[in-house]
């Protein structure tokens, strides 16, 4: 089954010069219409930049969960699927966020792939741009709404 993924995150460079991806929220929509959404309890909004405060914070529902709980819930959400396919639009960071929920790539559930499918590549290969695709319903930069759009864009391109 296909799972369409989106995350909101904060990227920054720490005091040692390392790049850090700090997850804020995650949305996953399955091909069978089930959905999962969660916000991360360990995100410190006092560290957020203006862009996040203006574009992501207004869409938060304010019921954050620990990474451990989110990992358990996502694993239960995908558990019945022996060969899940994960899709994201320009999703490199989304994939990293999902894998970090489990600690690292090698800690992901055993039946999960070690990579995701790039929706933007499929769109480009079809000779389309984002403007050719269906208009997103809901809010931009709300992870679950973006995940639904990813699924609709996939269906539009793949027919």
KASUL-V567508 format. One line per field, one symbol per residue. phi: phi as a letter, one per 30 degrees, with the letter a starting at -180 (. if undefined). A space follows every 50 residues. Layout:
phi->???
This chain:
phi->.cbccbbcaccacddcicdbccdcabbbbddcidbbbacddddcdddddd ddddccedcdcibdbdedddeddddddcedcdbdccbbchcededdeddd ecjaedcdeedddcacccddddddddicceddceddcjcdicedddddde dddeddddi
